[in-house]
């Protein structure tokens, strides 16, 4: 079958959906078609919560029915090749789709490891596929010992959730000295480790899995320190790689980090093809170096830029780089990070000062459910411009890190943060006299 469309979007994750809805807002007269190869997708950030917090896995399904109400067509198929000259996409089911503009939103694929035995039954990667994940959840709930490889945010969140299942022992193995080491400095990583250990997770840092042992299915794992641990399930949570197989096949330019190379408006090396989300190359906000950041929040920001500017640069909202803003929730504590950590700032050669503050998130601190907030801000020593920030504490930290993210994107100085005007309320925020972002900025200023 031959199909004509104006805008063709390959992929229906957050990046594909937001590109489509944004494009509909700016180009009401255009036909928009999304092709997705998984019938039932999932909300990526909700995957860890399928193991316990959600009553059943289906609650995490990524619903895209409302797109049809916006006059956006969706078909289940897979684009296997593209003729860039004729502007025709060929699908697995034999259809040919003629387009004016094409958006690659093909996402990412879970990363594996060259471990002997990795192919055995009971070893699972994290695919964004509802039917696949339902089987993983069922298997985990019927297991006694689960081992997770990778102490990044996926590994930590999955470990946290599975530890709540009665009768399941959880091991978390990380090759680096600290958990969440790419997003947090050691003092914040320690908070995560302590929280996981307190709920029974056996955290093994500075450790590798060197072999997965068993006949046809996993029975135990051999660790780098020589120990063997009996396990029923192994979950790989070591991150993802850009899904660029199709992009490479049709000759699009690929960056150093294996993502599709794009400009500030998400345009690829082909002027009629854009790329957004995990498959697109990311550049650091400060250094402009390629970075491996795969977050739904980053993907949707890119998608809004792309969707507005597919035909003409209607909105001067170019992508100035990723600040890698991120938050997580581990055993009752919220952690957030944005921009450079102290470690990465030093590695990049920035001369920095840091400001640290702690304060209750309610005032007075004796109010019910008050929590302590810890804030760390990183500034350029000579300009005073904020380079990064980290927070830990109660639920309000989820939005507090967004405030810090805005400060980074607007290149605010510690002087501006010192004089920040904020709304406060005893039940909702820290006291205006003890607002932790202000106190951390003052702490940095005092060091100068």
N, C-alpha and C positions, 0 to 999 in steps of 0.2 A: 504494500500500500504506500502511496505517495502522500506525504503530509506537508502542508505549507504552514509556516509560522513566522512570526517576526523575531521573537526572542525565544531562544531555546536554552534551557537550563538543565545541565546534567548533574543530578544529585538533589536529594530532598531532605538534607539535614538542615540545621539552623541557618547555614550560609545560603543554601539554595532557596529556602522558604522566604527569608528576609529579603533576598535579592528580588524575588518575584513580587512580593507585596510592595516593596519600594518602587520597583519599575512600574507597577500598575498605578501607583499614585502620580507619577510624573508623566507616564505615557499611556493615557487612558484609551487611546485609539488602537494600540498595538496588541497583536495576538501573542500570548505568552504560554509556552508549553514546558512543563517539567517532566523529565524522564528519570525514573528512579528504579534501581534494580533489586530493591528489597521491598516486599509488599508491606511488611509491618516494621517500621523503624522505631527507634527508641530515643528518648530524650537523653543525650549523651551524659550530662552531668548527673542524671538520676540513676544510672546503671548500678552504682554500689548499693543503693537503697532498695533494689529489687530483692536483696537477700534477706532483709528483715523488716525495715521500716514500712515498706509498702505492703498492703495486705495480700496482694497478688501481683505478679510481674506485669500484667496487662495495664495496671495503673500508670506505668511508665511509658506507655505507647505514645509515639509522636504523631498526634492526629493532624492531618492536613486537609480534612474535608472542607473547612472554611475557605480554602483557596478556590474551590469551584464556585463559591458564592461571589468571589471577587473576579469571576470570569478568567480564572487561571486553570488551564487544562493540565491534568496529571495522568500519565500512563505508566504502567509497570512494564519495563523492558530494560535493555542494556545497550548503550551506544558502544559499538565495537570498532568503528572506524569513522573518519571524517575526511571528506574531500574539501580542503580549504579553498581551493580555487572556485569550485562550483557551489560552495557553501551547502553541502549536503552531508547529513549525518546518517550512517547506516547502523541499524539495530540488529540485535541477536535474533529477533523474530522476523527479520526480513523487510522491515519498513525502511523507507527513505524519507528523511525529514529535511526539507529545505528551510533555511533560516537566513535572517539578515544579520543578527548578532547572536553570539554563542557565549554562554557563561559556564566555565568549568567549576563545579562545586562538588568534586568527586571525593572530598574528605581525606581520610587517612586510614591506614591499615595497622592493626596491632603488630608490634615488633616481637620477633621471636629471638631465641638464643641458640647458639650451636652447642647445645648440651647433649651428650649421649643419652638416648632414651626419651628425648623430647616428643617423639611421635607417638608415645604409648597412650593407651586409653586412660582417661582420667586427668590428662593435661589439657588445660583450656586457656585460650587467648580470649581477650575481651572484644568480640565483634559487636557492632551496633545493629544487631538483628534480633528481633523479639523471639522468634521461634528457637534460635540457637541459645539465647540467654535463658529462656525458660528451662531448657534441659540442664544448663549449668547450675541454676538455682536449685532445681530438684535434686541433682546429684550432691550438691554441697549439704543440703538439709538432711540427707540420708547418710552422711559421712561422720566419722569420728575425729579424723585428723586432716586438717586443711593447711597447706603451705602456700604462701603467697610470695612470689619473687618480685622484688621491686618496692622500694620505700618512698616512691613519689606520691603524688596526691591520690592516684587511683589505688595503689597498693595500700596506703594507709586507710583510706575510706572503706575499702572492701574488707580489710582486716577488722576495722572498728565494727562494721555491720555484722560480719559473720560471728564475731566474738559474742554477740548477743543471743545467738542460737543455742539453746540449751543442749549440752552434751557434745559440743563440737570444740575441739582444741585447735587453736590457731597459731601458726608460726609465720613470722614476717622476716624475710631475708633481704638484706640490703648490702651491696658491696662497698658502699661508702661509709665513712665513720658516723654519719648522721642521717636521720630521716629528713625528707623534704629539703635536701641540701642545695638544690638548684634554686629554691625560692626563698629560703630563710637562712639567717645567720644562726650559729650553734645554740645561742641561748633560747631561741624560739623553737628550734628542732628538739631541744631537750624537753620542752613542755609537751610536745606531741608524743615523744617516747614515753614519758612518765604517765600520760593519760592512757595510752594503749596498754602499757604494762599493768596499770591499776585495774584494768578490766580483764586481765588474764592472757593477753596476747604475749607470746614469747618472741621478743624482738631480738634478732641476731644481726647486728651491724658488723662491718668489716668482714663479711662472710659471703662466699659464693656457693651456689649449688653446682657441683662438678659432674654429677651423674644422677640420672633418674633410673631407679632399679625396679625390675619386675619382669614377668614373662610377657604377657600381652598388655596388661594394665599396670599402672604405677602401684608399687607396694612400699617403697621407701626411697629416700634421697640420700646421697652422699655429699657432705659438705666439705668445704676447703680445709677445715680444721681436722678432718678425719672422722667426724661423727656421722652416724647414720640415724635417720629419723623415719619412723614408720608413718606413712601418709596414705590417704585414700584419694586425695585430690590435690593437684598442683595448679595454681592460677598464675599466669604471667601478667604482671601489671607494670611492665617496664617502659611503657610509653608506646608511641606510634610513629609511623613514617608516612610522609605524604604519598597519597595514591595518585601517582603521575604516569602510570603505564600508558594510558591513552594519549596523554599529552606528549610523551616522548615518541610514541608511535607516529604521530602526525607532525612531528618536527618542531614543536614549541620549544623555546629556549628554557633550559632548566638551570636553577641556581646551585650554589655550592652545597646548600643544605638539602638538595634534592627536591625542593619545591619549585613550582612553575614561576619563572621570573616575571614580575609585574612592576608597573610604575606606580606613581602616587595615586592614580585613579583606577588601579587594579587592571590595567590593560596589559596584555601579554605582548610577545613579539609579533603577533598577528593583530592588526588594528581592529579586526572584527571579533576577536575572542578575548574574553576577560577571565580571570581566575580569582576565586574568593575562598576563604576558609582554610582548612588544614592543608589543602593541596597547593596553596599559594605560598611563595617565599615570604618570610617575615624579616624585617630589618629592625634593629634595636633603635629606640627613640633617640638615644644619645650618641652612640658610636656609628650608627648606620651599618654595622656589620650584620650579616645574615645570622639569624637566631632561630632555634627550634622551639617555637611557642605554638601550642595547639590548644586553644581555649575557645569555647562557644562565644564568650563576650568579645574576643578579638575578631572572630569570624563575622559576627553580626555587625560590628562597626565597619568592617571592610565591605560588607554586603550593602549597607546603606549608601556608602560612597559609590559603589558600583552601580546599584540600581538607579540612582539619580542621574548618572552621567553616561549611560549606555550609548546614547546617540549624540548628545551635545553636553558640554561641560556646564550644566545648568546650575550646579551647586559647587562653589569653590570650597571644597571640603576634602582636600587631598590627604592621603594617608602619610602622616609624618613619621611613622614608625610605631612599633609596639612598645608599650610600657610593661607588658606581661603582668597585668593586674589580675589577681587571683585570690580566692578565699576558699576555706574549707572548714568543716565542722567535725571534730573528733572528740567523742565521749564528753559532750557538754561544753567544749571550749571552741570558740571561733578563732581562726587564724587567717590573717590577710597579708598579702605582700604586693607591692607595686614598684616598678622601676628597679634600680640597682640595689643589691644588698651591699653591705660593707665589704664583704669578701670580693664580689665581682667588681665593685668600684675600684678597689685597690689593685686587682689584677689588670684592669684596663688603664691604670696609671693616673687616675684622678686623685688630686690632693683633697682630702675630705675632712670634715668634722661630723660627729654624730651627736644627736640629742636624744636623751632617753627620759621617759616620764612614766609614772604609774599613778592611777587615780581610780576611785570607785566610779561605776557607770550610773550611779544614782546619788542624789544628795537629799538628806544625809545618808551615809553609807549603811545605816541601820534599817533602811527601808527593805521590805521583803524582796528576795531574789536579787539583791545587789551583787555585782561581780567586780573584781578588780580588772582594770584595763591596763595593758602594757603597750607603750608606743615607742618605736625607735625610728628616727628620721635621719637620713643621710644627706648632707649638704656639700656643695663645692665650697672649699675653705675661703677662696678669695672673692668669688662672686656672690656667695651666700645662696645660690640657687639650689632648690631641692632636687635631689637625684633619685631618691627612693624612700620607701617607708615600710614598716612592718607593724602589725598590731596583733594582740592576743587578748582574749577575754570573753565577755558575754555576747549576746546576740547583736547588740548595737555595733559591734566591730565589723559586721558585714557591710554596713553602710559607711562606717568610719574610714575604711580603706578606700571607698569610692571618693570620699572627700580628698584624701591624700592623692588619689589618682588624678583628680581635677587639678590639684596644686602642681603636680608634676607636669601635666600637659600644658598648663599655663605658665610654667617656669617661674613659679612664685619663689620669693626669697624668704629667709627665716624672719626678716623684719615684717613682711606682709602677713606671715602666719602668726607672728606674735600679736598683731593687732587685728586678728580675725574677729569679725562680729558673728555671733552664733545665737540661735534660739536655744534656750535651756528650760528644762522642767524637772522637778525632783524625781518623777518616775521615769523620765525618758532619756535623760542625759547626765553626764557629769556636771558638777557645779561650775558656773561661769568663772569662779575663782580658781578652779582646779581642772580646767579643760585640758586633757592630756596632749593634744596636738600643739596647743599654745605653749604648754610647759616644756615639751620636747624642743620646740623652736627656741624658747628662752634658754634652755640648757645648752644648746649649740651656740647661741649668741654669746653666752657667758664665757665659753671656751676661747672665743676670739678676743 
